[in-house]
Amino acid sequence: MSDRPIVVVRPNQTGSTASLVDDVVAGASDPTIGQRRVILLDALDVTATDVSPAAGLILATSENFGYMAGAIKHCLEQIYYPLLEASVRLPYALVVKAGNDGSGAVRSIEPIMKGLSFSLIAEPLVIVGDIENSDRVAARELGQTFAAGLEAGLW
Ligand SMILES: Cc1cc2nc3c(=O)[nH]c(=O)nc-3n(C[C@H](O)[C@H](O)[C@H](O)COP(=O)(O)O)c2cc1C
């Protein structure tokens, strides 16, 4: 079992994005896959010290004004240069909850992660409108896939 956790960052403790993240965390914590710790953090509190020891990062955001949530932007502003200078390169996954689009949030985040040389392990999970049961299943599966890939050494 690796001591390096999966770090999951989301914008706030309430709302539909946070609700989806609960499913992602449940999937990533699936005990049939492994025993790796999953650490859930509020984006406004995250520092590079939280992310540096991670095995991987899962970012979740709502789409606001065609962009990532302000809290996620704040998080990335805090961690970008410290991680870059320490050459921390991680696999990551992205979950976007949007009212009617979501592509702006994806476009705002992907170049920043590319700048960090973080590698996206799967297509961003973009969920638009009311959350359906199938969305919860997809969110859980994303968490499971992330954890399983780490255990298998795929990323
Ligand atoms: C200020 C604001 C701006 C928004 N801008 C967008 C947008 O540009 N595109 C979109 O698809 N949805 C937009 N929405 C809708 C949110 O993305 C959607 O309601 C989402 O589920 C909110 O997530 P939350 O419940 O975690 O806050 C916006 C909502 C707010 C409050």
The ligand as a Tripos MOL2 file, in Angstrom:
@<TRIPOS>MOLECULE
LIG
   31    33     1     0     0
SMALL
NO_CHARGES

@<TRIPOS>ATOM
      1 C1        -22.3440   33.2520  -10.8560 C.3       1 LIG1
      2 C2        -22.6770   32.0340  -11.6620 C.ar      1 LIG1
      3 C3        -22.1610   31.9040  -12.9310 C.ar      1 LIG1
      4 C4        -22.4560   30.7660  -13.6900 C.ar      1 LIG1
      5 N1        -21.9290   30.6530  -14.9420 N.ar      1 LIG1
      6 C5        -22.1810   29.5320  -15.6610 C.ar      1 LIG1
      7 C6        -21.5950   29.3750  -16.9440 C.ar      1 LIG1
      8 O1        -20.8500   30.1890  -17.4380 O.2       1 LIG1
      9 N2        -21.8700   28.2290  -17.6280 N.ar      1 LIG1
     10 C7        -22.6850   27.2450  -17.1170 C.ar      1 LIG1
     11 O2        -22.8950   26.2390  -17.7860 O.2       1 LIG1
     12 N3        -23.2500   27.3840  -15.8910 N.ar      1 LIG1
     13 C8        -23.0080   28.4940  -15.1570 C.ar      1 LIG1
     14 N4        -23.5650   28.6280  -13.9120 N.ar      1 LIG1
     15 C9        -24.3500   27.5360  -13.3650 C.3       1 LIG1
     16 C10       -23.5040   26.6720  -12.4250 C.3       1 LIG1
     17 O3        -22.3640   26.1680  -13.0730 O.3       1 LIG1
     18 C11       -24.3410   25.4790  -11.9570 C.3       1 LIG1
     19 O4        -25.5010   25.9430  -11.3010 O.3       1 LIG1
     20 C12       -23.5560   24.5740  -11.0320 C.3       1 LIG1
     21 O5        -24.3290   23.4250  -10.7740 O.3       1 LIG1
     22 C13       -23.2380   25.2670   -9.7130 C.3       1 LIG1
     23 O6        -22.5020   24.3810   -8.8990 O.3       1 LIG1
     24 P1        -22.5830   24.4590   -7.3090 P.3       1 LIG1
     25 O7        -23.9660   24.0390   -6.8970 O.co2     1 LIG1
     26 O8        -21.5330   23.5140   -6.8370 O.co2     1 LIG1
     27 O9        -22.2930   25.8850   -6.9250 O.co2     1 LIG1
     28 C14       -23.2760   29.7510  -13.1530 C.ar      1 LIG1
     29 C15       -23.7930   29.9050  -11.8500 C.ar      1 LIG1
     30 C16       -23.4790   31.0180  -11.1250 C.ar      1 LIG1
     31 C17       -24.0380   31.1510   -9.7160 C.3       1 LIG1
@<TRIPOS>BOND
     1     1     2 1
     2     2     3 ar
     3     2    30 ar
     4     3     4 ar
     5     4     5 ar
     6     4    28 ar
     7     5     6 ar
     8     6     7 ar
     9     6    13 1
    10     7     8 2
    11     7     9 ar
    12     9    10 ar
    13    10    11 2
    14    10    12 ar
    15    12    13 ar
    16    13    14 ar
    17    14    15 1
    18    14    28 ar
    19    15    16 1
    20    16    17 1
    21    16    18 1
    22    18    19 1
    23    18    20 1
    24    20    21 1
    25    20    22 1
    26    22    23 1
    27    23    24 1
    28    24    25 2
    29    24    26 1
    30    24    27 1
    31    28    29 ar
    32    29    30 ar
    33    30    31 1
@<TRIPOS>SUBSTRUCTURE
     1 LIG1         1 GROUP 0 **** ****
